[in-house]
Amino acid sequence: MEGCTNILYTEYNPYANVDDGTCIVLEIEGCSDPNYLEYDEFVNVPNDELYCLYEVVEGCTTFNSINYNPAANTDDGSCELNFYGCMDETMFNFNPQQM
């Protein structure tokens, strides 16, 4: 019987004993849930229970920011940096970034 004889393809036919070149789509098993760090947009054989391990937690991941979130694993661009220095423009140690 002709068909796809390669088990790694979605067209695989366990009854085929002659490969006829119909193996087209490679099976990609993995996490199909975009709410997890392990998400893979190319997955066509979802196995979320096995591959989706860590849920995405957005927030500031820069340690020295004033709004650092230690639980965040995905930086969302919200980090606010600390600027130190004097805010008085007439002083020698004036820091314009404080304004």
PyRosetta script that sets phi, psi and omega in degrees:
from pyrosetta import init, pose_from_sequence

init()
pose = pose_from_sequence("MEGCTNILYTEYNPYANVDDGTCIVLEIEGCSDPNYLEYDEFVNVPNDELYCLYEVVEGCTTFNSINYNPAANTDDGSCELNFYGCMDETMFNFNPQQM")
pose.set_psi(1, 135.1)
pose.set_omega(1, 179.6)
pose.set_phi(2, -88.5)
pose.set_psi(2, 153.9)
pose.set_omega(2, 177.7)
pose.set_phi(3, 160.3)
pose.set_psi(3, -172.2)
pose.set_omega(3, 178.4)
pose.set_phi(4, -79.7)
pose.set_psi(4, 122.6)
pose.set_omega(4, -177.6)
pose.set_phi(5, -105.1)
pose.set_psi(5, 4.5)
pose.set_omega(5, -178.7)
pose.set_phi(6, -96.9)
pose.set_psi(6, 115.0)
pose.set_omega(6, -175.8)
pose.set_phi(7, -64.0)
pose.set_psi(7, -16.2)
pose.set_omega(7, -178.3)
pose.set_phi(8, -81.0)
pose.set_psi(8, -3.0)
pose.set_omega(8, -177.5)
pose.set_phi(9, -110.9)
pose.set_psi(9, 150.8)
pose.set_omega(9, -178.4)
pose.set_phi(10, -66.4)
pose.set_psi(10, -24.4)
pose.set_omega(10, -179.4)
pose.set_phi(11, -83.9)
pose.set_psi(11, 2.6)
pose.set_omega(11, -177.3)
pose.set_phi(12, -50.3)
pose.set_psi(12, 133.3)
pose.set_omega(12, 177.4)
pose.set_phi(13, -121.6)
pose.set_psi(13, 109.6)
pose.set_omega(13, -177.0)
pose.set_phi(14, -64.2)
pose.set_psi(14, -15.9)
pose.set_omega(14, -179.7)
pose.set_phi(15, -92.1)
pose.set_psi(15, -11.3)
pose.set_omega(15, -179.2)
pose.set_phi(16, -75.7)
pose.set_psi(16, 138.6)
pose.set_omega(16, 175.9)
pose.set_phi(17, -122.3)
pose.set_psi(17, -0.3)
pose.set_omega(17, 175.5)
pose.set_phi(18, -131.6)
pose.set_psi(18, 118.9)
pose.set_omega(18, -179.8)
pose.set_phi(19, -74.5)
pose.set_psi(19, 126.1)
pose.set_omega(19, -178.0)
pose.set_phi(20, -107.2)
pose.set_psi(20, 12.0)
pose.set_omega(20, 177.9)
pose.set_phi(21, 81.0)
pose.set_psi(21, 15.2)
pose.set_omega(21, -178.9)
pose.set_phi(22, -89.7)
pose.set_psi(22, 5.2)
pose.set_omega(22, 175.9)
pose.set_phi(23, -75.9)
pose.set_psi(23, 112.5)
pose.set_omega(23, -175.2)
pose.set_phi(24, -121.8)
pose.set_psi(24, -51.1)
pose.set_omega(24, -172.8)
pose.set_phi(25, -100.0)
pose.set_psi(25, 113.4)
pose.set_omega(25, 177.7)
pose.set_phi(26, -71.0)
pose.set_psi(26, 133.0)
pose.set_omega(26, 177.5)
pose.set_phi(27, -73.6)
pose.set_psi(27, 129.6)
pose.set_omega(27, 176.9)
pose.set_phi(28, -123.6)
pose.set_psi(28, 107.0)
pose.set_omega(28, -178.4)
pose.set_phi(29, -92.0)
pose.set_psi(29, 140.5)
pose.set_omega(29, 178.1)
pose.set_phi(30, 169.8)
pose.set_psi(30, -158.4)
pose.set_omega(30, -178.0)
pose.set_phi(31, -87.9)
pose.set_psi(31, 124.1)
pose.set_omega(31, -179.3)
pose.set_phi(32, -108.2)
pose.set_psi(32, 7.8)
pose.set_omega(32, -177.8)
pose.set_phi(33, -99.7)
pose.set_psi(33, 113.3)
pose.set_omega(33, -177.6)
pose.set_phi(34, -66.8)
pose.set_psi(34, -6.0)
pose.set_omega(34, 177.7)
pose.set_phi(35, -83.9)
pose.set_psi(35, 3.8)
pose.set_omega(35, -179.5)
pose.set_phi(36, -120.3)
pose.set_psi(36, 148.8)
pose.set_omega(36, -179.4)
pose.set_phi(37, -60.7)
pose.set_psi(37, -30.5)
pose.set_omega(37, -175.8)
pose.set_phi(38, -83.6)
pose.set_psi(38, 3.7)
pose.set_omega(38, -178.5)
pose.set_phi(39, -52.4)
pose.set_psi(39, 135.0)
pose.set_omega(39, 177.8)
pose.set_phi(40, -131.3)
pose.set_psi(40, 115.1)
pose.set_omega(40, -176.5)
pose.set_phi(41, -65.5)
pose.set_psi(41, -16.3)
pose.set_omega(41, -177.4)
pose.set_phi(42, -93.3)
pose.set_psi(42, 0.6)
pose.set_omega(42, 179.9)
pose.set_phi(43, -64.3)
pose.set_psi(43, 130.3)
pose.set_omega(43, 174.0)
pose.set_phi(44, -123.3)
pose.set_psi(44, 2.2)
pose.set_omega(44, 173.1)
pose.set_phi(45, -130.3)
pose.set_psi(45, 83.9)
pose.set_omega(45, -176.4)
pose.set_phi(46, -64.7)
pose.set_psi(46, 135.9)
pose.set_omega(46, 172.8)
pose.set_phi(47, -143.7)
pose.set_psi(47, 64.9)
pose.set_omega(47, -173.5)
pose.set_phi(48, -61.8)
pose.set_psi(48, -35.0)
pose.set_omega(48, -179.2)
pose.set_phi(49, -62.2)
pose.set_psi(49, -31.0)
pose.set_omega(49, -178.9)
pose.set_phi(50, -91.8)
pose.set_psi(50, -39.5)
pose.set_omega(50, -170.6)
pose.set_phi(51, -99.5)
pose.set_psi(51, -24.9)
pose.set_omega(51, -179.8)
pose.set_phi(52, -85.9)
pose.set_psi(52, 104.9)
pose.set_omega(52, -173.3)
pose.set_phi(53, -108.6)
pose.set_psi(53, -45.0)
pose.set_omega(53, -172.4)
pose.set_phi(54, -119.3)
pose.set_psi(54, 117.3)
pose.set_omega(54, 179.3)
pose.set_phi(55, -69.6)
pose.set_psi(55, 142.6)
pose.set_omega(55, 178.8)
pose.set_phi(56, -68.2)
pose.set_psi(56, 129.5)
pose.set_omega(56, 173.9)
pose.set_phi(57, -124.0)
pose.set_psi(57, 107.4)
pose.set_omega(57, -178.7)
pose.set_phi(58, -83.1)
pose.set_psi(58, 149.5)
pose.set_omega(58, 178.4)
pose.set_phi(59, 163.1)
pose.set_psi(59, -170.9)
pose.set_omega(59, 179.5)
pose.set_phi(60, -82.6)
pose.set_psi(60, 123.4)
pose.set_omega(60, -178.5)
pose.set_phi(61, -108.6)
pose.set_psi(61, 6.9)
pose.set_omega(61, 178.3)
pose.set_phi(62, -87.2)
pose.set_psi(62, 114.1)
pose.set_omega(62, -171.0)
pose.set_phi(63, -53.9)
pose.set_psi(63, -41.3)
pose.set_omega(63, -174.7)
pose.set_phi(64, -91.1)
pose.set_psi(64, 15.8)
pose.set_omega(64, 176.0)
pose.set_phi(65, -84.3)
pose.set_psi(65, 153.7)
pose.set_omega(65, -178.0)
pose.set_phi(66, -71.2)
pose.set_psi(66, -21.7)
pose.set_omega(66, 179.2)
pose.set_phi(67, -112.9)
pose.set_psi(67, 30.5)
pose.set_omega(67, 177.7)
pose.set_phi(68, -55.4)
pose.set_psi(68, 134.7)
pose.set_omega(68, 178.3)
pose.set_phi(69, -117.0)
pose.set_psi(69, 104.9)
pose.set_omega(69, -177.8)
pose.set_phi(70, -64.1)
pose.set_psi(70, -19.0)
pose.set_omega(70, 178.9)
pose.set_phi(71, -85.0)
pose.set_psi(71, -14.9)
pose.set_omega(71, -177.4)
pose.set_phi(72, -72.4)
pose.set_psi(72, 139.1)
pose.set_omega(72, 175.9)
pose.set_phi(73, -123.0)
pose.set_psi(73, 1.2)
pose.set_omega(73, 178.2)
pose.set_phi(74, -137.5)
pose.set_psi(74, 117.1)
pose.set_omega(74, -178.1)
pose.set_phi(75, -71.8)
pose.set_psi(75, 127.6)
pose.set_omega(75, -178.9)
pose.set_phi(76, -103.3)
pose.set_psi(76, 8.5)
pose.set_omega(76, 177.7)
pose.set_phi(77, 80.1)
pose.set_psi(77, 12.3)
pose.set_omega(77, -175.9)
pose.set_phi(78, -93.7)
pose.set_psi(78, 3.1)
pose.set_omega(78, -175.2)
pose.set_phi(79, -61.1)
pose.set_psi(79, 135.9)
pose.set_omega(79, 176.3)
pose.set_phi(80, -115.3)
pose.set_psi(80, 117.0)
pose.set_omega(80, -176.6)
pose.set_phi(81, -82.0)
pose.set_psi(81, 150.7)
pose.set_omega(81, 174.2)
pose.set_phi(82, -84.8)
pose.set_psi(82, 132.2)
pose.set_omega(82, 172.9)
pose.set_phi(83, -119.1)
pose.set_psi(83, 124.9)
pose.set_omega(83, -177.7)
pose.set_phi(84, -105.3)
pose.set_psi(84, 146.8)
pose.set_omega(84, 175.7)
pose.set_phi(85, 141.3)
pose.set_psi(85, -178.2)
pose.set_omega(85, -175.5)
pose.set_phi(86, -82.8)
pose.set_psi(86, 141.4)
pose.set_omega(86, 179.2)
pose.set_phi(87, -101.1)
pose.set_psi(87, 1.1)
pose.set_omega(87, -179.5)
pose.set_phi(88, -89.9)
pose.set_psi(88, 112.8)
pose.set_omega(88, -176.0)
pose.set_phi(89, -61.9)
pose.set_psi(89, -18.9)
pose.set_omega(89, -177.5)
pose.set_phi(90, -88.0)
pose.set_psi(90, -5.0)
pose.set_omega(90, -176.4)
pose.set_phi(91, -96.1)
pose.set_psi(91, 153.3)
pose.set_omega(91, -176.9)
pose.set_phi(92, -66.1)
pose.set_psi(92, -26.3)
pose.set_omega(92, -178.5)
pose.set_phi(93, -102.2)
pose.set_psi(93, 26.9)
pose.set_omega(93, 177.4)
pose.set_phi(94, -59.2)
pose.set_psi(94, 134.8)
pose.set_omega(94, 178.6)
pose.set_phi(95, -117.6)
pose.set_psi(95, 106.3)
pose.set_omega(95, -177.0)
pose.set_phi(96, -64.2)
pose.set_psi(96, -19.2)
pose.set_omega(96, 178.6)
pose.set_phi(97, -72.5)
pose.set_psi(97, -13.6)
pose.set_omega(97, 178.4)
pose.set_phi(98, -74.5)
pose.set_psi(98, -19.5)
pose.set_omega(98, -175.1)
pose.set_phi(99, -76.2)
pose.dump_pdb("model.pdb")
